[in-house]
Amino acid sequence: MIEESLLQDRWKGKTIENLKIGEPTAGSDLEVHWYRYSGEYEVSDLNIRYICSNLIVKLFKEDSSTTDWKLDWKEKGICRQIAGNLNETSP
């Protein structure tokens, strides 16, 4: 779910690799229970590679009776290029 969201929003047409997500922190706001995750990942686009750290996302259900989880992005990662043409800028 997290990888799909990154590919749709920020890295369309790219490949996410080495997605590492840590253990969640659980909490609730009023009646909404959530899990906060942090992590890092790599992105490849042909011969250009980025490493992205400080990913922070909260997963929650708007209604406890639903099975659908929603994402609330706090940070999609701070990315820096590690291979390829180093003059390229990250999206």
HELIX and SHEET records of a PDB file:
HELIX    1   1 ILE A    2  ASP A    9  1                                   8    
SHEET    1   A 3 THR A  15  ILE A  21  0                                        
SHEET    2   A 3 VAL A  32  ASP A  45 -1                                        
SHEET    3   A 3 THR A  25  ASP A  29 -1                                        
SHEET    1   B 4 THR A  15  ILE A  21  0                                        
SHEET    2   B 4 VAL A  32  ASP A  45 -1                                        
SHEET    3   B 4 ILE A  48  PHE A  60 -1                                        
SHEET    4   B 4 LYS A  70  ALA A  83 -1                                        
END                                                                             
